[in-house]
Amino acid sequence: MGRTLIRGGTVVSSTGRSEADVLIDGEKIVAVFAPGSAIFGFDVAASADTVIDATGKYVIPGGIDAHTHMELPFGGTAASDTFETGTRAAAWGGTTTIIDFAVQSYGQRVFDGLATWHDKAAGNCAIDYGFHQIIGDLNTDSLQAMDGLLAEGVSSFKLFMAYPGVFYSDDAQILRAMQKSAETGLMTMMHAENGPAIDVLVGQLLAEGKTDPYYHGIARAWQLEEEATHRAIMLADLTGAPLYVVHVSAKQAVAQLAAARSRGKNVFGETCPQYLYLSLEENLGAPGFEGAKWVCSTPLRSRAEGHQEELWQSLRTNELQLVSTDHCPFCMKGQKDLGLGDFSKIPNGIGSVEHRLDLLYQGVVEGRITLERWVELTSTTPARMFGLYGTKGVIQPGADADVVLYDPAGHTSIGLGKTHHMNMDHSAWEGYEIDGHVDTVLSRGKVIVDGNSYLGAKGDGRYLPRGLSQYLI
């Protein structure tokens, strides 16, 4: 791999930007220095094996998508991206690390579930990867197993207040798990929706003949997200557990998080690109069955109610701390169409792992967030939140050489036959135009994307054992 010099670019961090050159030796960044500096006492460019010209481009740390679901079994099928196809697509979009979810199914032991996900990912990933642990059957054995998660490099676990009969945990189970979280330092991640109430509404809507994808959003009303978010916050407050609420879509749920944070609580939230751009009316409400493309949970919210603008505002003010994708793709043919005539049978999920950096950069172009906040939301905070910072999420000596050269003068057209490498038969982002372009991607010093060429390989990625969160108060 040798020595690589990236010169002429603008290095952007979460705290600022500067003209700087970046020297990489093998897999690590070894220096960040002013262009033309004589600090080394020799010609750095002449001594480098490879020189990459970054003139006119932003040099940023590789993206970290802290919420993906490769190969997840759901609704009688499984997410269409494998670890091979999904991580390759992520690399195309400038993401160099994912944190996926290992699943403990009902009746299964926790470490058996974790081992299954290791088997799925090992030797298949194009980029580095870690795991959160879904606890789908919270019992005495599961609680004991949680004591050993950190030793396996898993410092966070996810519970569901939704999906009764599948992943659901009741309040008593959540309380016990949060007590374990407070004891061990593990981050509690929460899918916050009131599942039993949702199931009642689903049954009523179907009985009334309201079967189209639009009603997925009606059944999962914002009140049920706000209520569950509040309940999770109160249980975390009682136990002292750190709480991270996933895929926040309702402005009222954000308000609950903001109120807790104003009291100094270790309460955090993520949102996803779909909740910033897409809507109940325009997407779930598309003619016929077309809205199935955008069925996910939590659901897309009403644009008329102002959720999207409030979420952008919350990203500016740090009421929400980062943006992940909840990448869980399904094809329309043979998967999403399982729900023809019954929206409750549509597999829940949208594919976005390839487009997160671009979609958030468009927010920079449109003045919604700053350039530095873009880096913070997509790389630095995910690294800090989930125990990877210093190795990932930053361009500094000692960090892994995960680097993206982003061209603000470039352009990206999203859609099938344009920019689309995910294993799906449609794009949830068809027709979106981005005023920027991922030009070059390095993963631990290796160039894996160069312009329109993919130079990476299956198995390039390594498992990342994680430490405890570096974001707690």
Secondary structure as UniProt FT lines:
FT   STRAND          3..7
FT   STRAND          10..12
FT   STRAND          17..19
FT   STRAND          21..25
FT   TURN            26..27
FT   STRAND          28..33
FT   TURN            35..36
FT   TURN            39..40
FT   HELIX           44..47
FT   STRAND          50..53
FT   TURN            55..56
FT   STRAND          58..61
FT   STRAND          63..68
FT   TURN            70..71
FT   STRAND          73..74
FT   TURN            75..76
FT   STRAND          77..78
FT   HELIX           83..92
FT   TURN            93..94
FT   STRAND          95..104
FT   TURN            106..107
FT   HELIX           110..121
FT   TURN            122..124
FT   STRAND          128..135
FT   HELIX           140..146
FT   TURN            147..149
FT   HELIX           150..152
FT   STRAND          156..160
FT   TURN            164..167
FT   HELIX           171..184
FT   STRAND          187..191
FT   HELIX           195..207
FT   TURN            208..209
FT   HELIX           214..219
FT   HELIX           222..239
FT   STRAND          243..245
FT   HELIX           251..262
FT   TURN            263..264
FT   STRAND          267..271
FT   HELIX           273..277
FT   HELIX           280..284
FT   TURN            287..289
FT   HELIX           290..294
FT   TURN            303..306
FT   HELIX           307..317
FT   STRAND          322..323
FT   TURN            332..335
FT   HELIX           336..339
FT   TURN            340..341
FT   HELIX           343..345
FT   TURN            353..355
FT   HELIX           356..365
FT   TURN            366..367
FT   HELIX           371..375
FT   HELIX           376..380
FT   HELIX           381..385
FT   TURN            386..387
FT   TURN            390..391
FT   TURN            397..398
FT   STRAND          403..407
FT   TURN            408..409
FT   STRAND          412..413
FT   TURN            416..418
FT   TURN            428..431
FT   STRAND          433..434
FT   STRAND          437..443
FT   TURN            444..445
FT   STRAND          446..450
FT   TURN            451..452
FT   STRAND          453..454
FT   TURN            458..459
//
